[in-house]
Structures are given as structure tokens and as C-alpha cells.
């Protein structure tokens, strides 16, 4: 959708002031490494789902300052003409790596790494965080809801509740990656090929003199998919009887009833019984209203007779936790031709970063193909696929495990090489299938909604030693 849309100026103003500062200093041509990572999973879940890489690629391909941009920046009276001339001739030349979309990801591991001239690597921070944070948040929430539905299709119905147009469109995309069957957002189908789904609103029913007339006319127009909204007046006394009457008269190829209010468990059980008694066993029951993973799980446990769900604002806004806390931190700076590791130190242990130009590997058990742990290493390190490789908890190093019968997969994939895109984005359906397959590599204990088993993200011995050296250097002052 944004292939020809320049979002270069969608940035925090301090990215521009820092760029100007770097330009005026003697380090403007020095290279730096920045990592995006996050510190905790929303809703205290066991994992998040990576999303938004395709939009990040589009942004980086289109990085260019227009004459209008330069005129605006000149009007701020904060930047030198030499700097503005640099921006006018700006060309993105960074190397970029990212975890592929649809991959389960965990706290503290790099999910995007940018290496290049410090002005450029710093400047792209805002958009990286904006697009990855948002789509990863919605994909993560959507997958929780999809898993709660236990195989029943979930439709994303939140367009009108989304926090802005791009949130609706990109949110629909992220929800599809995570397993939703489709969306109410028409433009997301046009631009991203997320199947658009939907039938009628209460206003359709109210427009006609009778509910029966409204149902009959709709079924006449849409005989291949007649899903009727039966709770405008009274589900059991009016809506369902009128729907049954129309279905028997017109015999549509596909039929269903949707309920958008009331006691879901009670109403669906009663509707299913009445539909079956009338020979309409093939009629589906669709539920919408203010649903989330917990309500869906509960009504299924109560025996609700539901064939599919439409989920709106609690999905598209991730209402229970509407912010994904991804951050973008400096990890290394070039000094005399070498990359010097850098780290943020804090009294809050969770906010201490991992230094250096790094890579991430995922280790799997051969017998089950289940993920064992992720290991962050220094760039250039490899993990030998041989018995005896030892992993350890970086925060409690006495917790160790010697691995055997395992294999290793590199998580970060290069998407830009010196500013040129070297990555071909998979289709959305391919990402969706990949996401489903990757979630199946996680243990059930990691999939729990409450108190999931902690999935370990460990450090290589080399990285751990570098981190400890820096900590001691600055904390011994």
C-alpha cells in the first residue's frame, strides 16, 4: 500500500537534531550498530510474534528528503546549510537484519539490527519502532485470541475501533499473519489480500418494515452466503424464527446466524438446538460483540455452540495492553576501524542492554522439533551442533544445561546490504503458514495464557564476558 509513499519525515524531531549534531562533529562518518528489542511480552504471555518487516523495507527503500522537507527544516533555523545539503543528497547505505515476520520472539534478543553510518542508523529509529511495535503487538494479541478459539475461525472486526486509518489497515495485516481468517477492513483485502468478510448491520434490519422482510431480501441478494444478524429485536422470539423461515423458503447454499449481544453461551446452545430441530444442521452460528481470548475460552468451556468469532476493539487495539515496549539502543560504535561494544547500564536490571554487534540463534530438540532456547552471540560466533554445548542463564549463571541431539537455526536475516534491499518478502499467506508452523515448535507450557513457562534467551560465553567487563568498568568508578 505504501510502495510510493515517502515517510522519511515521520520521525521524532530529536532524530534530526542528533543527525545535525553528528554531522557537525568528527564522528559523522563513523559506523554504529543499533538493536531493536523488547523487554516483556504483552499480557504477561510466553512469546510475541514478529510483524511489520515488509512495511519497514518499504520505508527504507523510499528514504529521501524532498525539497518541501528541506524548506521545512530550514524554517526551523536550527540546522546548517551544509547539513541541509547533506540531507538533500541523502542516500541510505546501512546494512539491516531482521527476524522474519511470523517468528515467535522473546524479550531482550535483537529483532532488528542496523549497522551503518551513525547519522543514518540513528535516524531510522522512529519508524522501526513505530511499525514493528504496532504490528507485533496486534499479531501477538491476535494469536492469543486465535488459540483460544481452538480451531474455530476468528475474523478481525475492529476497523472502526482502530486508532487511526493505518492502524486499521496494518492491524488487519498483522492479525492475518497471526492466524485470523479475514478482516472487515476492505482496503486491507485490496492492498494486502487479507480476505474481507462481513454481512449486515442492525441498520439493515431496522430499515425494513419487518425483520422477516429484511432477512428475505438479504438472502435473495446473497444466496451463496446468507449470514443473518438475529439480535436486533429478540434472538429467540423473533430473530431466529424469522431466519429459519427465510432459510426454509429460499434454501441458500450457505447460511448462518450472527449474534452480537446477550448471553453467548445460553443463546448459542438454544439456537443450535432449535436449528437442528428444524433440519438446519448446516447453519453456522457466528458470535461477535466485545470478545477477547479469555471470554472466548470461557464460553467454549461452558459448552457454547459457536462456529466462528468476529472480534473487534479488543483485538485491533490490543485493549488489555495497548503498547508494545520495543526499544532501539546503541550496541557498538566504530573507533579506529574497530567496533567498540556499548551498553546502557541501569539500576533497573531489566534495562541493562546487551553490548556489541550480535547475532541470534534458536536451538531445537531434534526428536521433537521443539525450541529449547535462543542464544545471543557476538557476530561471527557459531554454535556447534554437537553434544556437550552448554547454555546458561545469564542472570543466574549456575543454572546450566548441556545439550545433545539438537540443531541450530539462525534467526536474523539480512534485508539490506549497503542500502540495497537483498530480501524478497514472502507473500502474506506464506508468512501466515510459516507463523503457524513456528508456533508449533513451542512447548505447550510456553503457550499458556497465565504463568507461561519462561523461554530462555541466553548469552554466549564471549558476549557474557564482554558484558561483565563493561559493567565492572563503569560500576567500579
TORSE-355683 format. One record per residue (C-alpha): residue number from 1; x, y, z; chain. Coordinates in nm, 2 decimals, padded with zeros to 4 digits. Last residue first. Example, Ala and Ser with C-alpha at 12.3 -4.5 7.8 and 13.67 -1.06 7.14 Angstrom:
% residues 2
REC	bado	xx	yy	zz	kedo
REC	2	01.37	-00.11	00.71	A .
REC	1	01.23	-00.45	00.78	A .
END
This chain:
% residues 477
REC	bado	xx	yy	zz	kedo
REC	477	03.40	00.40	03.93	A .
REC	476	03.36	00.03	03.99	A .
REC	475	03.02	00.03	03.82	A .
REC	474	03.16	00.15	03.49	A .
REC	473	03.44	-00.09	03.43	A .
REC	472	03.26	-00.37	03.61	A .
REC	471	02.96	-00.35	03.39	A .
REC	470	03.18	-00.33	03.08	A .
REC	469	03.38	-00.64	03.17	A .
REC	468	03.06	-00.82	03.26	A .
REC	467	02.90	-00.75	02.92	A .
REC	466	03.22	-00.86	02.74	A .
REC	465	03.22	-01.19	02.94	A .
REC	464	02.85	-01.26	02.87	A .
REC	463	02.91	-01.20	02.49	A .
REC	462	03.20	-01.45	02.49	A .
REC	461	03.02	-01.71	02.70	A .
REC	460	02.73	-01.69	02.46	A .
REC	459	02.42	-01.53	02.60	A .
REC	458	02.09	-01.70	02.68	A .
REC	457	01.73	-01.63	02.59	A .
REC	456	01.53	-01.88	02.80	A .
REC	455	01.16	-01.94	02.75	A .
REC	454	00.98	-01.88	03.08	A .
REC	453	00.70	-02.13	03.13	A .
REC	452	00.37	-01.95	03.10	A .
REC	451	00.20	-01.80	03.41	A .
REC	450	-00.14	-01.74	03.26	A .
REC	449	-00.21	-01.76	02.89	A .
REC	448	-00.03	-02.09	02.84	A .
REC	447	00.16	-02.13	02.51	A .
REC	446	00.51	-02.16	02.67	A .
REC	445	00.39	-02.47	02.87	A .
REC	444	00.26	-02.62	02.54	A .
REC	443	00.62	-02.63	02.41	A .
REC	442	00.69	-02.41	02.11	A .
REC	441	00.77	-02.56	01.77	A .
REC	440	00.40	-02.55	01.68	A .
REC	439	00.42	-02.17	01.69	A .
REC	438	00.67	-02.18	01.41	A .
REC	437	00.44	-02.38	01.18	A .
REC	436	00.15	-02.14	01.23	A .
REC	435	00.38	-01.84	01.17	A .
REC	434	00.52	-02.00	00.85	A .
REC	433	00.16	-02.05	00.72	A .
REC	432	00.08	-01.69	00.78	A .
REC	431	00.41	-01.57	00.63	A .
REC	430	00.33	-01.78	00.32	A .
REC	429	-00.02	-01.64	00.30	A .
REC	428	00.12	-01.28	00.33	A .
REC	427	00.35	-01.35	00.04	A .
REC	426	00.72	-01.38	00.12	A .
REC	425	00.94	-01.07	00.12	A .
REC	424	01.24	-01.09	-00.11	A .
REC	423	01.55	-00.97	00.08	A .
REC	422	01.86	-00.81	-00.07	A .
REC	421	01.74	-00.45	-00.04	A .
REC	420	02.02	-00.21	-00.12	A .
REC	419	02.14	00.03	00.15	A .
REC	418	02.48	-00.12	00.20	A .
REC	417	02.32	-00.47	00.22	A .
REC	416	01.96	-00.46	00.33	A .
REC	415	01.73	-00.74	00.44	A .
REC	414	01.98	-00.97	00.62	A .
REC	413	01.81	-01.24	00.81	A .
REC	412	01.83	-01.27	01.19	A .
REC	411	01.71	-01.60	01.34	A .
REC	410	02.00	-01.85	01.26	A .
REC	409	01.88	-02.21	01.32	A .
REC	408	02.06	-02.47	01.53	A .
REC	407	02.01	-02.84	01.58	A .
REC	406	01.99	-03.06	01.89	A .
REC	405	02.08	-03.42	01.99	A .
REC	404	02.27	-03.31	02.30	A .
REC	403	02.27	-03.00	02.52	A .
REC	402	02.45	-02.94	02.85	A .
REC	401	02.23	-02.72	03.07	A .
REC	400	02.34	-02.46	03.32	A .
REC	399	02.18	-02.26	03.60	A .
REC	398	02.48	-02.15	03.80	A .
REC	397	02.50	-01.85	03.57	A .
REC	396	02.19	-01.69	03.72	A .
REC	395	02.12	-01.37	03.52	A .
REC	394	02.29	-01.50	03.20	A .
REC	393	02.10	-01.84	03.24	A .
REC	392	02.33	-02.10	03.09	A .
REC	391	02.38	-02.29	02.77	A .
REC	390	02.64	-02.57	02.73	A .
REC	389	02.72	-02.75	02.40	A .
REC	388	02.80	-03.10	02.50	A .
REC	387	02.67	-03.29	02.21	A .
REC	386	02.74	-03.13	01.87	A .
REC	385	02.57	-02.87	01.66	A .
REC	384	02.84	-02.61	01.71	A .
REC	383	02.71	-02.26	01.77	A .
REC	382	02.88	-02.00	01.56	A .
REC	381	03.04	-01.67	01.65	A .
REC	380	03.09	-01.41	01.38	A .
REC	379	02.87	-01.15	01.53	A .
REC	378	02.88	-01.19	01.91	A .
REC	377	02.62	-01.44	02.03	A .
REC	376	02.26	-01.43	02.15	A .
REC	375	02.13	-01.78	02.23	A .
REC	374	01.77	-01.88	02.20	A .
REC	373	01.63	-02.18	02.39	A .
REC	372	01.49	-02.53	02.35	A .
REC	371	01.26	-02.50	02.06	A .
REC	370	01.06	-02.81	01.98	A .
REC	369	01.15	-03.03	01.68	A .
REC	368	01.05	-03.33	01.89	A .
REC	367	01.35	-03.56	01.83	A .
REC	366	01.59	-03.30	01.71	A .
REC	365	01.55	-03.06	02.00	A .
REC	364	01.58	-02.71	01.87	A .
REC	363	01.82	-02.42	01.93	A .
REC	362	01.74	-02.07	01.80	A .
REC	361	02.03	-01.84	01.71	A .
REC	360	02.07	-01.47	01.75	A .
REC	359	02.35	-01.25	01.62	A .
REC	358	02.54	-00.95	01.77	A .
REC	357	02.74	-00.64	01.71	A .
REC	356	02.82	-00.53	02.07	A .
REC	355	02.66	-00.48	02.41	A .
REC	354	02.35	-00.64	02.57	A .
REC	353	02.13	-00.38	02.75	A .
REC	352	02.07	-00.31	03.11	A .
REC	351	01.70	-00.21	03.14	A .
REC	350	01.58	-00.53	03.32	A .
REC	349	01.85	-00.48	03.59	A .
REC	348	01.69	-00.15	03.70	A .
REC	347	01.99	00.03	03.85	A .
REC	346	02.08	00.10	03.49	A .
REC	345	02.36	00.05	03.24	A .
REC	344	02.32	00.11	02.87	A .
REC	343	02.58	-00.08	02.66	A .
REC	342	02.84	-00.01	02.40	A .
REC	341	03.07	-00.26	02.22	A .
REC	340	03.36	-00.10	02.02	A .
REC	339	03.35	-00.18	01.65	A .
REC	338	03.70	-00.14	01.52	A .
REC	337	03.84	00.09	01.25	A .
REC	336	03.99	00.34	01.49	A .
REC	335	03.67	00.36	01.69	A .
REC	334	03.34	00.24	01.54	A .
REC	333	03.04	00.24	01.77	A .
REC	332	02.85	-00.06	01.92	A .
REC	331	02.51	-00.15	02.07	A .
REC	330	02.31	00.17	02.06	A .
REC	329	01.95	00.10	02.16	A .
REC	328	01.61	00.08	01.99	A .
REC	327	01.32	-00.01	02.22	A .
REC	326	01.01	-00.23	02.19	A .
REC	325	00.75	-00.18	02.46	A .
REC	324	00.44	-00.30	02.28	A .
REC	323	00.16	-00.07	02.39	A .
REC	322	-00.21	-00.14	02.41	A .
REC	321	-00.22	-00.39	02.69	A .
REC	320	-00.57	-00.52	02.76	A .
REC	319	-00.71	-00.32	02.47	A .
REC	318	-00.49	-00.48	02.20	A .
REC	317	-00.63	-00.20	01.98	A .
REC	316	-00.73	-00.42	01.69	A .
REC	315	-00.81	-00.72	01.91	A .
REC	314	-01.01	-00.58	02.20	A .
REC	313	-01.18	-00.34	01.95	A .
REC	312	-01.33	-00.61	01.72	A .
REC	311	-01.35	-00.99	01.73	A .
REC	310	-01.58	-01.18	01.50	A .
REC	309	-01.60	-01.54	01.60	A .
REC	308	-01.68	-01.87	01.43	A .
REC	307	-01.87	-02.20	01.46	A .
REC	306	-02.02	-02.14	01.81	A .
REC	305	-02.22	-02.37	02.02	A .
REC	304	-02.13	-02.26	02.38	A .
REC	303	-02.04	-02.55	02.60	A .
REC	302	-01.94	-02.36	02.91	A .
REC	301	-01.57	-02.43	02.83	A .
REC	300	-01.63	-02.26	02.49	A .
REC	299	-01.78	-01.97	02.67	A .
REC	298	-01.47	-01.93	02.89	A .
REC	297	-01.21	-01.96	02.62	A .
REC	296	-01.38	-01.70	02.41	A .
REC	295	-01.42	-01.47	02.71	A .
REC	294	-01.05	-01.50	02.80	A .
REC	293	-00.92	-01.46	02.44	A .
REC	292	-01.11	-01.14	02.38	A .
REC	291	-01.47	-01.06	02.28	A .
REC	290	-01.67	-00.74	02.29	A .
REC	289	-01.96	-00.84	02.05	A .
REC	288	-01.93	-01.10	01.77	A .
REC	287	-02.06	-01.46	01.75	A .
REC	286	-02.13	-01.66	01.44	A .
REC	285	-02.35	-01.97	01.44	A .
REC	284	-02.35	-02.19	01.13	A .
REC	283	-02.65	-02.34	00.95	A .
REC	282	-02.55	-02.69	00.84	A .
REC	281	-02.77	-02.86	01.10	A .
REC	280	-03.08	-02.68	00.96	A .
REC	279	-03.33	-02.96	00.99	A .
REC	278	-03.57	-02.76	01.20	A .
REC	277	-03.48	-02.95	01.52	A .
REC	276	-03.11	-02.87	01.44	A .
REC	275	-03.18	-02.50	01.42	A .
REC	274	-03.37	-02.51	01.75	A .
REC	273	-03.09	-02.70	01.94	A .
REC	272	-02.82	-02.47	01.79	A .
REC	271	-03.01	-02.16	01.88	A .
REC	270	-03.06	-02.27	02.24	A .
REC	269	-02.69	-02.35	02.28	A .
REC	268	-02.59	-02.03	02.11	A .
REC	267	-02.82	-01.82	02.33	A .
REC	266	-02.70	-01.97	02.67	A .
REC	265	-02.33	-01.95	02.59	A .
REC	264	-02.34	-01.60	02.44	A .
REC	263	-02.55	-01.43	02.70	A .
REC	262	-02.66	-01.12	02.51	A .
REC	261	-02.52	-00.93	02.22	A .
REC	260	-02.39	-00.96	01.86	A .
REC	259	-02.54	-01.28	01.75	A .
REC	258	-02.49	-01.39	01.39	A .
REC	257	-02.69	-01.66	01.20	A .
REC	256	-02.56	-01.87	00.92	A .
REC	255	-02.64	-02.00	00.57	A .
REC	254	-02.46	-02.13	00.27	A .
REC	253	-02.63	-02.25	-00.05	A .
REC	252	-02.95	-02.06	00.03	A .
REC	251	-03.27	-02.26	00.07	A .
REC	250	-03.51	-01.97	-00.01	A .
REC	249	-03.82	-02.08	00.19	A .
REC	248	-03.65	-02.29	00.46	A .
REC	247	-03.38	-02.03	00.51	A .
REC	246	-03.64	-01.75	00.53	A .
REC	245	-03.85	-01.92	00.79	A .
REC	244	-03.54	-02.02	00.99	A .
REC	243	-03.42	-01.66	00.99	A .
REC	242	-03.76	-01.53	01.11	A .
REC	241	-03.77	-01.78	01.39	A .
REC	240	-03.41	-01.69	01.50	A .
REC	239	-03.46	-01.32	01.50	A .
REC	238	-03.80	-01.30	01.67	A .
REC	237	-03.86	-01.49	01.99	A .
REC	236	-03.51	-01.64	02.04	A .
REC	235	-03.29	-01.35	01.94	A .
REC	234	-03.51	-01.06	02.03	A .
REC	233	-03.50	-00.72	01.85	A .
REC	232	-03.18	-00.66	01.65	A .
REC	231	-03.03	-00.99	01.77	A .
REC	230	-03.06	-01.21	01.46	A .
REC	229	-02.79	-01.08	01.22	A .
REC	228	-02.83	-01.30	00.92	A .
REC	227	-02.55	-01.48	00.73	A .
REC	226	-02.66	-01.56	00.38	A .
REC	225	-02.36	-01.66	00.18	A .
REC	224	-02.43	-01.81	-00.16	A .
REC	223	-02.79	-01.68	-00.17	A .
REC	222	-02.67	-01.32	-00.13	A .
REC	221	-02.94	-01.10	-00.29	A .
REC	220	-03.23	-01.32	-00.21	A .
REC	219	-03.09	-01.38	00.14	A .
REC	218	-03.07	-01.01	00.20	A .
REC	217	-03.43	-00.96	00.08	A .
REC	216	-03.56	-01.24	00.30	A .
REC	215	-03.38	-01.13	00.61	A .
REC	214	-03.50	-00.77	00.58	A .
REC	213	-03.86	-00.88	00.50	A .
REC	212	-03.86	-01.11	00.81	A .
REC	211	-03.73	-00.84	01.03	A .
REC	210	-04.03	-00.62	00.93	A .
REC	209	-04.09	-00.28	00.79	A .
REC	208	-03.73	-00.27	00.65	A .
REC	207	-03.46	-00.02	00.75	A .
REC	206	-03.43	-00.17	01.10	A .
REC	205	-03.28	-00.50	00.97	A .
REC	204	-03.02	-00.32	00.75	A .
REC	203	-02.94	-00.08	01.04	A .
REC	202	-02.86	-00.38	01.26	A .
REC	201	-02.55	-00.44	01.04	A .
REC	200	-02.51	-00.68	00.76	A .
REC	199	-02.26	-00.93	00.61	A .
REC	198	-01.89	-00.92	00.65	A .
REC	197	-01.56	-01.06	00.53	A .
REC	196	-01.25	-00.92	00.35	A .
REC	195	-00.98	-01.18	00.29	A .
REC	194	-00.64	-01.02	00.36	A .
REC	193	-00.50	-00.96	00.01	A .
REC	192	-00.26	-00.69	00.13	A .
REC	191	-00.38	-00.39	-00.08	A .
REC	190	-00.74	-00.48	-00.18	A .
REC	189	-00.80	-00.70	00.12	A .
REC	188	-00.67	-00.45	00.36	A .
REC	187	-00.88	-00.18	00.18	A .
REC	186	-01.19	-00.38	00.28	A .
REC	185	-01.13	-00.39	00.65	A .
REC	184	-01.38	-00.64	00.80	A .
REC	183	-01.10	-00.89	00.82	A .
REC	182	-01.01	-01.25	00.75	A .
REC	181	-00.93	-01.59	00.89	A .
REC	180	-00.72	-01.47	01.18	A .
REC	179	-00.40	-01.67	01.22	A .
REC	178	-00.12	-01.45	01.34	A .
REC	177	-00.03	-01.33	00.99	A .
REC	176	-00.40	-01.23	00.94	A .
REC	175	-00.39	-01.02	01.26	A .
REC	174	-00.08	-00.84	01.14	A .
REC	173	-00.25	-00.74	00.81	A .
REC	172	-00.57	-00.63	00.98	A .
REC	171	-00.36	-00.42	01.21	A .
REC	170	-00.18	-00.27	00.91	A .
REC	169	-00.51	-00.15	00.77	A .
REC	168	-00.68	-00.04	01.09	A .
REC	167	-00.37	00.11	01.25	A .
REC	166	-00.30	00.30	00.92	A .
REC	165	-00.65	00.45	00.94	A .
REC	164	-00.64	00.57	01.30	A .
REC	163	-00.67	00.41	01.65	A .
REC	162	-00.88	00.12	01.54	A .
REC	161	-01.24	00.10	01.65	A .
REC	160	-01.40	00.13	01.31	A .
REC	159	-01.17	-00.14	01.17	A .
REC	158	-01.21	-00.38	01.45	A .
REC	157	-01.38	-00.69	01.30	A .
REC	156	-01.09	-00.93	01.27	A .
REC	155	-01.24	-01.27	01.19	A .
REC	154	-01.16	-01.57	01.40	A .
REC	153	-01.22	-01.92	01.25	A .
REC	152	-01.28	-02.21	01.50	A .
REC	151	-00.96	-02.41	01.56	A .
REC	150	-00.95	-02.38	01.94	A .
REC	149	-01.09	-02.03	01.96	A .
REC	148	-00.84	-01.95	02.24	A .
REC	147	-00.55	-02.01	02.00	A .
REC	146	-00.70	-01.74	01.76	A .
REC	145	-00.74	-01.50	02.05	A .
REC	144	-00.38	-01.54	02.17	A .
REC	143	-00.27	-01.51	01.80	A .
REC	142	-00.45	-01.19	01.76	A .
REC	141	-00.28	-01.03	02.07	A .
REC	140	00.07	-01.12	01.94	A .
REC	139	-00.01	-01.01	01.58	A .
REC	138	-00.15	-00.68	01.71	A .
REC	137	00.15	-00.60	01.93	A .
REC	136	00.40	-00.71	01.65	A .
REC	135	00.22	-00.49	01.41	A .
REC	134	00.24	-00.18	01.63	A .
REC	133	00.59	-00.23	01.78	A .
REC	132	00.74	-00.32	01.44	A .
REC	131	00.59	-00.02	01.26	A .
REC	130	00.65	00.26	01.51	A .
REC	129	00.98	00.12	01.65	A .
REC	128	01.15	00.10	01.30	A .
REC	127	00.99	00.43	01.21	A .
REC	126	01.14	00.61	01.50	A .
REC	125	01.48	00.46	01.49	A .
REC	124	01.56	00.53	01.12	A .
REC	123	01.77	00.84	01.21	A .
REC	122	02.02	00.67	01.44	A .
REC	121	02.14	00.42	01.18	A .
REC	120	02.16	00.70	00.92	A .
REC	119	02.36	00.95	01.13	A .
REC	118	02.58	00.67	01.27	A .
REC	117	02.69	00.55	00.93	A .
REC	116	02.60	00.18	00.91	A .
REC	115	02.47	-00.12	01.10	A .
REC	114	02.10	-00.17	01.18	A .
REC	113	01.98	-00.47	01.38	A .
REC	112	01.61	-00.57	01.41	A .
REC	111	01.48	-00.85	01.64	A .
REC	110	01.77	-00.83	01.88	A .
REC	109	01.70	-01.06	02.19	A .
REC	108	01.60	-00.90	02.52	A .
REC	107	01.25	-01.05	02.54	A .
REC	106	01.13	-01.33	02.31	A .
REC	105	01.02	-01.38	01.95	A .
REC	104	00.79	-01.62	01.78	A .
REC	103	00.85	-01.58	01.40	A .
REC	102	00.56	-01.46	01.18	A .
REC	101	00.77	-01.20	01.01	A .
REC	100	01.13	-01.28	00.96	A .
REC	99	01.38	-01.16	01.23	A .
REC	98	01.56	-00.86	01.09	A .
REC	97	01.90	-00.76	00.96	A .
REC	96	02.00	-00.42	00.81	A .
REC	95	02.32	-00.30	00.65	A .
REC	94	02.31	00.08	00.60	A .
REC	93	02.36	00.29	00.29	A .
REC	92	02.06	00.52	00.27	A .
REC	91	02.13	00.80	00.03	A .
REC	90	02.08	01.17	00.13	A .
REC	89	02.16	01.43	-00.14	A .
REC	88	01.91	01.68	00.00	A .
REC	87	02.00	01.57	00.35	A .
REC	86	02.37	01.66	00.30	A .
REC	85	02.26	02.00	00.16	A .
REC	84	02.06	02.05	00.47	A .
REC	83	02.37	01.97	00.68	A .
REC	82	02.58	02.22	00.49	A .
REC	81	02.31	02.48	00.52	A .
REC	80	02.33	02.45	00.90	A .
REC	79	02.03	02.34	01.10	A .
REC	78	01.83	02.51	01.38	A .
REC	77	01.65	02.79	01.20	A .
REC	76	01.33	02.59	01.20	A .
REC	75	01.24	02.72	00.85	A .
REC	74	01.54	02.54	00.70	A .
REC	73	01.38	02.21	00.82	A .
REC	72	01.06	02.30	00.64	A .
REC	71	01.24	02.40	00.32	A .
REC	70	01.44	02.08	00.32	A .
REC	69	01.12	01.87	00.36	A .
REC	68	00.95	02.05	00.08	A .
REC	67	01.25	02.00	-00.14	A .
REC	66	01.21	01.63	-00.07	A .
REC	65	01.43	01.42	00.16	A .
REC	64	01.46	01.06	00.06	A .
REC	63	01.41	00.72	00.23	A .
REC	62	01.19	00.53	-00.01	A .
REC	61	01.36	00.19	00.01	A .
REC	60	01.39	00.22	00.39	A .
REC	59	01.01	00.28	00.43	A .
REC	58	00.92	-00.01	00.20	A .
REC	57	01.15	-00.24	00.39	A .
REC	56	01.00	-00.14	00.72	A .
REC	55	00.65	-00.20	00.58	A .
REC	54	00.76	-00.56	00.49	A .
REC	53	00.91	-00.61	00.84	A .
REC	52	00.59	-00.53	01.03	A .
REC	51	00.54	-00.85	01.23	A .
REC	50	00.73	-01.06	01.48	A .
REC	49	00.50	-01.27	01.71	A .
REC	48	00.54	-01.24	02.09	A .
REC	47	00.61	-01.51	02.35	A .
REC	46	00.50	-01.65	02.68	A .
REC	45	00.23	-01.40	02.77	A .
REC	44	00.24	-01.15	03.05	A .
REC	43	-00.04	-00.96	02.87	A .
REC	42	00.23	-00.81	02.65	A .
REC	41	00.57	-00.98	02.64	A .
REC	40	00.85	-00.81	02.82	A .
REC	39	01.18	-00.63	02.75	A .
REC	38	01.17	-00.56	02.38	A .
REC	37	01.45	-00.55	02.12	A .
REC	36	01.57	-00.32	01.84	A .
REC	35	01.94	-00.31	01.80	A .
REC	34	02.18	-00.03	01.69	A .
REC	33	02.52	-00.07	01.54	A .
REC	32	02.74	00.23	01.46	A .
REC	31	02.97	00.34	01.18	A .
REC	30	03.18	00.66	01.19	A .
REC	29	03.12	00.91	00.91	A .
REC	28	02.97	01.18	01.14	A .
REC	27	03.22	01.12	01.41	A .
REC	26	03.41	01.45	01.38	A .
REC	25	03.12	01.66	01.48	A .
REC	24	02.89	01.89	01.28	A .
REC	23	02.72	01.59	01.11	A .
REC	22	02.67	01.41	01.44	A .
REC	21	02.49	01.71	01.58	A .
REC	20	02.28	01.75	01.27	A .
REC	19	02.18	01.39	01.29	A .
REC	18	02.11	01.44	01.66	A .
REC	17	01.88	01.73	01.58	A .
REC	16	01.70	01.53	01.31	A .
REC	15	01.65	01.23	01.54	A .
REC	14	01.54	01.47	01.81	A .
REC	13	01.24	01.57	01.59	A .
REC	12	01.09	01.22	01.62	A .
REC	11	01.04	01.08	01.27	A .
REC	10	00.77	01.05	01.00	A .
REC	9	00.98	01.28	00.78	A .
REC	8	01.11	01.00	00.57	A .
REC	7	00.76	00.86	00.51	A .
REC	6	00.76	00.88	00.13	A .
REC	5	00.46	00.69	-00.01	A .
REC	4	00.52	00.51	-00.34	A .
REC	3	00.51	00.15	-00.21	A .
REC	2	00.28	00.24	00.08	A .
REC	1	00.00	00.00	00.00	A .
END
